[in-house]
C-alpha cells in the first residue's frame, strides 16, 4: 500500500509539471495576443512600469523551462533536478509575490499617468490617429467628456475651419456624421446633459479616461486572480518535489 501511494505521488508530480508547462505555454500565447492588441495604449504606461503582456511572455518562457526540468526529475528519479526545480520555483514564488505588491503600488501611478497624458495627446496632431483608435474602440469621446474637444483649436481636415467641434472618431456611426453635425452648437443642442431627448445625439458622450482606467483595473484584477491560482500550484509543486527528493536521497527508487 505504501509503494502504491509513493508511486501516486511521483505521477502526481509528473502531472503537476505537465499542467505547469501548459500554464507556461498559455501565458506565452496570452501575452502575445495582449501585446498585439495593446499598442494603441502603450503611451499611457510608457515609463511607468514594465508592459504586462511582455512580462507574461517572459514568465511563460521561464515556467515552461522549469516545468520540463521538474518532469525530467520526476521521471528519472533525479535528486538534483527535483531540488533544483523546488529552489527555482520557490524563487519565482517570492518574486511573484513581490511583483504583485509592486504592481498594486504602481496602480496609482498608472491612473495618474492616464489622467495627465490623454489630454496632452488630444492636442497633439501626431497622436490623433491613436486617439481615434481609442475612441472608436472604447466608444468614448474626449478625456472626461466630448466637450473638451471644443477647447482645442486646430484646422479640422474634414471642414478646413477652426470652428469648435468634436473629431469624427467621436461619432457612433461614422457614415451618419457630416462636418456640420460635429460643430459645438449642434452637438450641445442634441447631446448636452440638460437635453431631455438624446435620441438625435450621434456621438459618444462618455469620456475615455474612466473607461481606460476601468480596463486597467479589470486587467489588474484578472492578473491578481491568475497569480493566486498559480501560487497555489507552485506551492503544491514545491511540496511534491521536496518530498520526492527526500525519499530518493534516502535510497527509495520509484519504479
C-alpha positions as CSV (number, residue, x, y, z in Angstrom):
1,X,0.0,0.0,0.0
2,X,2.9,2.3,0.8
3,X,4.6,1.7,-2.5
4,X,1.3,2.5,-4.3
5,X,1.0,5.8,-2.5
6,X,4.6,6.7,-3.2
7,X,4.2,5.9,-6.9
8,X,1.0,8.1,-6.9
9,X,2.9,11.0,-5.5
10,X,5.6,10.6,-8.2
11,X,3.0,10.6,-11.0
12,X,1.1,13.5,-9.3
13,X,4.4,15.4,-9.5
14,X,4.8,14.5,-13.2
15,X,1.2,15.5,-13.9
16,X,1.7,18.7,-11.9
17,X,4.6,19.7,-14.1
18,X,2.7,18.9,-17.2
19,X,0.0,21.2,-16.0
20,X,2.7,23.7,-15.1
21,X,4.1,23.5,-18.6
22,X,0.7,24.0,-20.2
23,X,0.3,27.1,-18.0
24,X,3.6,28.5,-19.2
25,X,2.6,28.0,-22.9
26,X,-0.8,29.6,-22.2
27,X,0.9,32.6,-20.6
28,X,3.1,33.0,-23.7
29,X,0.1,32.9,-26.0
30,X,-1.9,35.2,-23.8
31,X,1.0,37.7,-23.6
32,X,1.5,37.7,-27.4
33,X,-2.2,38.3,-28.0
34,X,-2.4,41.0,-25.4
35,X,0.7,42.7,-26.8
36,X,-0.8,42.8,-30.3
37,X,-3.9,44.5,-29.0
38,X,-2.3,47.0,-26.6
39,X,-0.1,49.0,-29.0
40,X,-2.5,52.0,-29.1
41,X,-2.5,52.2,-25.3
42,X,1.3,51.9,-24.9
43,X,1.8,55.6,-24.5
44,X,-0.2,55.6,-21.3
45,X,2.1,53.2,-19.4
46,X,5.3,54.2,-21.1
47,X,8.0,54.8,-18.4
48,X,5.6,53.8,-15.6
49,X,6.0,50.1,-15.4
50,X,7.0,47.0,-17.4
51,X,4.5,46.1,-20.1
52,X,2.2,43.5,-18.7
53,X,2.0,41.4,-21.9
54,X,5.8,41.3,-22.2
55,X,6.0,40.3,-18.5
56,X,3.5,37.5,-19.2
57,X,5.6,36.2,-22.1
58,X,8.8,36.2,-20.0
59,X,7.2,34.4,-17.1
60,X,5.6,31.9,-19.5
61,X,9.0,31.0,-21.0
62,X,10.6,30.5,-17.6
63,X,7.7,28.4,-16.4
64,X,7.9,26.2,-19.5
65,X,11.6,25.6,-19.0
66,X,11.2,24.9,-15.3
67,X,8.3,22.5,-15.8
68,X,10.5,20.5,-18.2
69,X,13.2,20.3,-15.5
70,X,10.6,19.0,-13.0
71,X,9.2,16.4,-15.4
72,X,12.7,15.1,-16.1
73,X,13.5,15.0,-12.4
74,X,10.3,13.1,-11.5
75,X,10.6,10.6,-14.4
76,X,14.3,9.8,-13.8
77,X,14.2,9.9,-10.0
78,X,16.9,12.6,-10.1
79,X,17.5,14.2,-6.8
80,X,19.5,17.2,-8.2
81,X,16.8,18.0,-10.8
82,X,14.0,17.9,-8.2
83,X,15.8,20.1,-5.7
84,X,16.8,22.5,-8.5
85,X,13.2,22.6,-9.5
86,X,12.0,23.3,-5.9
87,X,14.6,26.1,-5.4
88,X,13.8,27.8,-8.7
89,X,10.0,27.6,-8.2
90,X,10.5,29.0,-4.6
91,X,12.4,32.0,-6.0
92,X,9.7,32.6,-8.7
93,X,7.1,32.4,-6.0
94,X,8.9,35.1,-3.9
95,X,9.5,37.3,-7.0
96,X,5.8,36.8,-7.9
97,X,4.6,38.0,-4.5
98,X,7.0,41.0,-4.7
99,X,5.8,41.8,-8.2
100,X,2.2,41.6,-7.1
101,X,2.8,44.1,-4.3
102,X,4.8,46.4,-6.6
103,X,2.0,46.2,-9.3
104,X,-0.6,47.2,-6.7
105,X,1.6,50.2,-5.6
106,X,2.2,51.2,-9.3
107,X,-1.6,51.2,-10.0
108,X,-2.0,54.7,-8.7
109,X,0.8,55.9,-10.9
110,X,-0.8,54.4,-14.0
111,X,-4.1,56.2,-13.1
112,X,-2.3,59.5,-12.7
113,X,-0.4,59.0,-16.0
114,X,-3.6,58.3,-17.9
115,X,-5.2,61.5,-16.5
116,X,-2.2,63.6,-17.5
117,X,-1.3,62.1,-20.9
118,X,-4.6,61.7,-22.6
119,X,-5.5,65.5,-22.6
120,X,-2.0,66.3,-24.0
121,X,-2.4,63.7,-26.7
122,X,-5.7,65.3,-27.8
123,X,-3.7,68.5,-28.5
124,X,-1.0,66.7,-30.5
125,X,-1.8,66.3,-34.2
126,X,0.7,63.5,-34.4
127,X,-1.2,61.5,-31.8
128,X,-4.7,62.0,-33.3
129,X,-4.7,58.6,-35.1
130,X,-4.0,56.9,-31.7
131,X,-6.8,58.9,-30.1
132,X,-9.1,57.9,-32.9
133,X,-8.4,54.2,-32.4
134,X,-9.1,54.5,-28.7
135,X,-12.3,56.5,-29.1
136,X,-13.7,54.1,-31.7
137,X,-12.6,51.0,-29.8
138,X,-14.0,52.1,-26.4
139,X,-16.9,54.1,-27.6
140,X,-15.9,57.3,-25.9
141,X,-15.1,61.0,-26.7
142,X,-12.5,63.2,-25.1
143,X,-10.7,62.8,-21.8
144,X,-13.6,63.2,-19.4
145,X,-16.3,64.1,-21.9
146,X,-16.9,65.3,-25.5
147,X,-17.0,69.0,-24.7
148,X,-13.2,69.0,-24.1
149,X,-12.7,68.9,-27.9
150,X,-14.4,72.4,-28.2
151,X,-11.4,73.9,-26.3
152,X,-8.8,72.6,-28.7
153,X,-8.1,74.9,-31.7
154,X,-6.9,73.1,-34.8
155,X,-7.7,73.3,-38.5
156,X,-10.0,70.3,-38.9
157,X,-9.3,68.2,-42.0
158,X,-13.0,67.4,-42.5
159,X,-14.2,71.0,-42.8
160,X,-10.9,73.0,-43.1
161,X,-12.1,75.5,-40.5
162,X,-11.1,76.4,-36.9
163,X,-14.7,76.2,-35.6
164,X,-15.0,74.4,-32.3
165,X,-16.1,70.8,-32.9
166,X,-15.5,67.2,-31.9
167,X,-13.4,64.9,-34.1
168,X,-15.1,62.4,-36.4
169,X,-14.0,59.4,-34.3
170,X,-16.5,60.5,-31.6
171,X,-19.3,59.5,-34.0
172,X,-21.3,56.4,-33.0
173,X,-21.7,55.7,-36.7
174,X,-19.2,57.3,-39.0
175,X,-21.5,57.0,-42.0
176,X,-24.0,59.3,-40.3
177,X,-21.6,62.1,-39.4
178,X,-21.3,65.3,-41.5
179,X,-19.0,68.2,-40.8
180,X,-21.8,70.5,-39.8
181,X,-23.2,67.9,-37.4
182,X,-20.0,67.9,-35.3
183,X,-19.9,71.7,-34.5
184,X,-20.3,72.8,-30.9
185,X,-23.7,74.4,-31.2
186,X,-25.2,71.4,-33.0
187,X,-23.7,68.9,-30.6
188,X,-24.7,70.8,-27.4
189,X,-28.3,71.1,-28.7
190,X,-28.6,67.4,-29.0
191,X,-26.1,65.9,-26.5
192,X,-25.8,68.2,-23.5
193,X,-26.7,66.9,-20.1
194,X,-29.7,69.3,-19.9
195,X,-31.3,68.0,-23.1
196,X,-34.2,65.7,-22.4
197,X,-34.2,63.7,-25.6
198,X,-30.8,62.3,-26.6
199,X,-32.1,60.2,-29.4
200,X,-30.7,62.6,-32.0
201,X,-27.2,62.6,-30.4
202,X,-24.8,61.0,-32.9
203,X,-21.6,61.0,-30.8
204,X,-20.3,59.2,-27.8
205,X,-20.7,61.4,-24.7
206,X,-18.7,59.4,-22.1
207,X,-15.0,60.3,-21.5
208,X,-12.2,57.9,-22.4
209,X,-10.1,58.2,-19.3
210,X,-12.7,56.5,-17.0
211,X,-13.1,53.7,-19.5
212,X,-9.3,53.2,-19.8
213,X,-9.0,53.2,-16.0
214,X,-11.8,50.6,-15.7
215,X,-10.0,48.5,-18.4
216,X,-6.7,48.7,-16.4
217,X,-8.5,47.8,-13.2
218,X,-10.1,44.7,-14.7
219,X,-6.8,43.6,-16.1
220,X,-5.1,44.0,-12.7
221,X,-7.9,42.1,-11.0
222,X,-7.6,39.3,-13.6
223,X,-3.8,39.1,-13.2
224,X,-4.2,39.0,-9.4
225,X,-6.6,36.1,-9.7
226,X,-4.3,34.2,-12.0
227,X,-1.3,34.9,-9.7
228,X,-3.2,33.5,-6.7
229,X,-4.1,30.3,-8.7
230,X,-0.6,30.0,-10.0
231,X,0.9,30.5,-6.5
232,X,-1.3,27.6,-5.1
233,X,0.0,25.3,-7.9
234,X,3.6,26.4,-7.2
235,X,3.3,25.5,-3.5
236,X,2.0,22.1,-4.4
237,X,4.9,21.6,-6.8
238,X,7.5,22.6,-4.2
239,X,6.0,20.3,-1.7
240,X,5.9,17.3,-4.1
241,X,9.4,17.9,-5.3
242,X,10.9,18.2,-1.8
243,X,9.1,15.1,-0.7
244,X,10.2,13.0,-3.7
245,X,13.8,14.3,-3.4
246,X,13.9,13.4,0.3
247,X,12.7,9.8,-0.5
248,X,15.2,9.4,-3.4
249,X,18.1,10.6,-1.1
250,X,17.0,8.0,1.4
251,X,17.5,5.3,-1.2
252,X,14.0,4.8,-2.3
253,X,13.6,4.1,-6.1
254,X,10.3,4.8,-7.8
255,X,9.6,2.1,-10.4
